[in-house]
Amino acid sequence: MPNIRPVSDLRNYNEVLREITIDSPVFLTKNGRGRYAIVDIKEYEKTNAVLKLMGKLADAEKSANENGWITAEHTEKALGG
């Protein structure tokens, strides 16, 4: 179940920070609407790495579609296999 707290709970931020773990962010609301998410730094870094990888994969797929794909045999030969 998501941990949702009003942003005013940050007055006692140590309590809020203790509740944050990997795969368990704290969501903060402002005026009753979702506004912020506080995540563990490891989770943040993991998410950024996944986004970066997905971007590179999308770029590679676009390039392959525009310039053509290479065969597995060609790749093996280029790698010395």
C-alpha positions in Angstrom: 0.0 0.0 0.0 1.5 3.4 -0.9 2.7 5.6 1.8 0.9 8.9 1.2 1.4 11.8 3.6 0.5 15.5 3.5 3.5 17.8 2.8 2.9 19.4 6.2 4.2 16.2 7.8 7.7 17.4 6.7 7.6 19.5 9.8 8.7 16.3 11.5 10.9 15.2 8.5 12.9 12.6 10.4 9.8 10.5 10.9 9.0 10.8 7.2 12.6 9.9 6.1 12.6 6.8 8.3 9.7 5.5 6.3 11.5 5.6 3.0 13.1 2.3 1.8 14.0 0.8 -1.6 10.7 0.1 -3.4 8.8 2.1 -0.8 8.8 5.8 -1.6 6.8 8.3 0.4 4.3 10.3 -1.7 3.5 13.8 -0.5 0.3 15.7 -1.2 -0.3 19.4 -1.3 -3.8 20.7 -1.1 -5.0 17.1 -1.3 -3.3 16.3 -4.6 -0.2 14.3 -5.3 2.8 16.7 -5.6 6.1 15.0 -4.6 7.7 11.6 -4.2 10.6 11.0 -1.9 12.7 7.9 -2.9 15.7 6.2 -1.6 18.9 7.3 -3.4 19.6 3.8 -4.6 16.1 3.6 -6.1 16.6 7.0 -7.8 20.0 5.9 -9.3 18.5 2.6 -10.5 15.5 4.5 -12.1 17.9 6.9 -13.8 20.1 4.1 -15.1 17.1 2.3 -16.6 15.8 5.5 -18.3 19.3 6.1 -19.7 19.5 2.5 -21.0 16.0 2.7 -22.5 17.0 5.9 -24.3 20.1 4.3 -25.7 18.1 1.2 -26.8 15.6 3.5 -28.6 18.4 5.3 -30.3 19.9 2.1 -31.4 16.6 0.7 -32.7 16.0 4.0 -34.7 19.5 3.8 -36.2 19.0 0.1 -37.1 15.7 0.9 -38.7 17.1 3.7 -40.7 20.5 2.1 -41.6 19.7 -1.6 -41.6 20.2 -4.4 -39.2 23.3 -6.5 -39.1 23.2 -10.3 -38.8 24.4 -12.3 -35.8 27.1 -13.9 -38.0 28.4 -10.4 -38.9 28.5 -9.4 -35.3 30.4 -12.6 -34.3 32.9 -12.1 -37.1 33.4 -8.4 -36.1 34.0 -9.5 -32.5 36.5 -12.1 -33.5 34.2 -15.1 -32.9 
